Amino acid sequence: MQSDVLLRVLACEVGDDAFFTAALSRYLLNTRKFFAKYPLTSIALDDPRFDPAYDYNSWCGPTNFLTLIRTPHAFEHHHRHVELTRILYPILSAQFRSMRFAQTLHPFTGREGFTEAYSPSILCLLDFVERLSGIQPRPEGTLWFTGLVPYQIEHRDVAHETAYARTVDGRHFELVNTQTHSTAYRDGELLFRAPKGVRIITDRTGTIAGLIGMSVNTITGTLQTQNGAFDFTAAANEQLHLENGAFTRLHNPGLVHPTY
């Protein structure tokens, strides 16, 4: 049975990058398997036992928030940041119009289903906003400032602009994301300004260490800081390291597109 257990295995760091890439194409980003309009389903869409009923505690098809809260680590462990946004965008879109924190979502409409105050749903909202448009402390001692904005996938509302604030080790950081740029502040002073579509990596004091391309499209622009301006080009998922005034490449795994 092809179920969300697959993702639980991947979140435990089973398999190398090539193995995960194959899993993306064959299962997770496959619209015949788990990649519904509001992913990820609990049973593969083409399984004859698939049932999208979402108004009770079901793991026979609907999208479950317990699956979603486990999802980011599997993707980020293999440097698949852009592919992860294909899941974050529709789930946040569904949550923005929800009236309660349900356990399940209908995989085709995004309507909330069973129960009303499900903690994984609450945590997904906080976590996904942070990963997409916020400031996230990382286990390795870095901070991620991500320059994307949520959007409604029903085309009712093209996009949003966001502001996010966080205090880390006594330093106050703010991040403002618009349709064109991301601007960050540290204790009220400009930290950096960058084109929309990249994630800036710093240490916990705000010292810039590099960036990641977070857009399907290659981003070319200038990172403006208090210590100067640095030109860069970052493809999807490409991670660049900033040292001695220049960027060098750390990772460039390419991009896996949805399959059909």
Phi, psi and omega in degrees: 000127180273106186226181181293352175302328175306313182292326178297322177295314181295325179292342175271013174067030175281130178094154179269187183298320180295321178297317180291321177300317177296321179294324177299309183292320187278329187232294195293322179254021179264121184287353172266354184245271186246350187267073174284180178301325175240087187280166000252138180289158182276339172228145181303140184300328182268008174284132182299344179267000180299131178221115184282003181308128189234007185263015173212176185286082187244139172241029181261008179165317185296162175284127182248138181290338175292328172293315186294324182291339178273348192292313189304321185298320180300317181290313185290330178300331181252020174062034180254062185289317182291319177301324178297324181297335177295341176265320182297316184302305182293326180293316177297321178301317178294319182290329181298330181258359179285152179256356180204169181262087184277163175282326188236157170234146172290126188292345181254334182247339182079005180291142180287146184243242189296138173069178194233333185221061186274119188299321177299329177292317177298316181293324178298317179301311180296315185291317184289321174299318180297317181289328186271320190222015188235200181242118186239116171292136184251154182300330182279005175093017178251173172239141174252123172251107188256126187260058174236163177233141177294158173213155179279121185280356175273001178069015175284330184219112191300310183196173180237166165241145190229157171224140186218140180226147180203141175256126182232119179052039177084354177262134182261122181246146175226147179225125179243121180248125176244188180288347183236330187217162169242133180231129181243148179231147175234117182052040175086353180251149182302129175260310176199163171223131185217158175297151173302143173107011176230160174248122179269132180254129176229171168277184186288350175266351181100004176289124188286131182246339182167194180206166179229135174287119186250010182245151173301323179276149175292133180256123175240128182184202183231130172269114181261126182225175176294340182259009178131180180248137185231117178284147180206161169226124184230118175282172178303126179072000181286130179251127180247142179253132180260120179207135180054039175078012182218152177266139171232153184276133174257315181219144174209074187281354185083194185226134175260120179271157175303147178247163188229000000 
